[in-house]
Amino acid sequence: MKQSGGANETWLELGLNVVAPTVVLMFLSSDDRLGPEAALVVALAFPILHGVRALLRSETISPFTVLALVSVTLTGGIGLFELDVGWFAWKEAALPCAMGLMALWTARGERPAMTLLLERLVDNDKTAAALDSDTKRAAWLRHSARATLGLGLMYLLSGVASFVLARWLVTSPTGTEAFNVELGQMTALSFPVIGLPTMVGTAGVLWMFNSGLKKDVGIQVDDLLS
C-alpha cells in the first residue's frame, strides 16, 4: 500500500529533526571522526534545512517554524560559543513556555489562539455561513477559548518537562564530545517523552473542540475546511 503524502512528510520530519541529528551527535562527535564542533554543525543543519524548506514551501510564514529555527540556532550558539551548559535547559523550556503563555493570554480575548490557527485552515465563507447567529458565534468563541486554554497549559507542561529532561541529561561542558552525546540522547528522548504526549494532548484538545462545536453549533472543523 502506498503511503500518503502526509505520512511521508511525517517520516521525513522525524528523520531530519530526530534520527539524523541523534546519529551524528552520538556517533560522529569524537576527534577521530568529525569532532565536537563540526558534528554539532552537521547535526543542526538537518533541522535548520528542514525548517527553511518548510518556510519556502509555505504561502505564509509560520511563526512556529520561525521559533523552531531560532531554538535550533540558539542550541548551536550555546555549543559553538561554549556557553555555560545551564543555558541549554533554559533554552529548551523557553519556546514551549512562551507559546503556552501566549496562548493563555489570548484565551481571554476576542481572538483566542485557536481561532488564529483555524483561520489558516478553514474556508472563511463557510465559517461565516455556519456561524449565522449570535448564539453560534458565542459558542464558537467559548469553545475556541477552552481549546486555547488546553493548548496553553499543555505547552507550559511540555516546557517544564523539557527543562527537567535537559537538566538531567545534558550536564557536560559545551564544546565537548560528551556534550554532543548527551545532546543526542536528549534529541532521541524528546520525541517519546515530550513530543508524543504533546501530540496526543493536542489531539485530545481538538477532539473536545470538535465535540463541543458539533453539540452547540452543529458543525465540525472538517465541515469548514477549504
Order of alpha helices (4+ residues) and beta strands (2+ residues): alpha-alpha-alpha-alpha-alpha-alpha-alpha-alpha-alpha-alpha
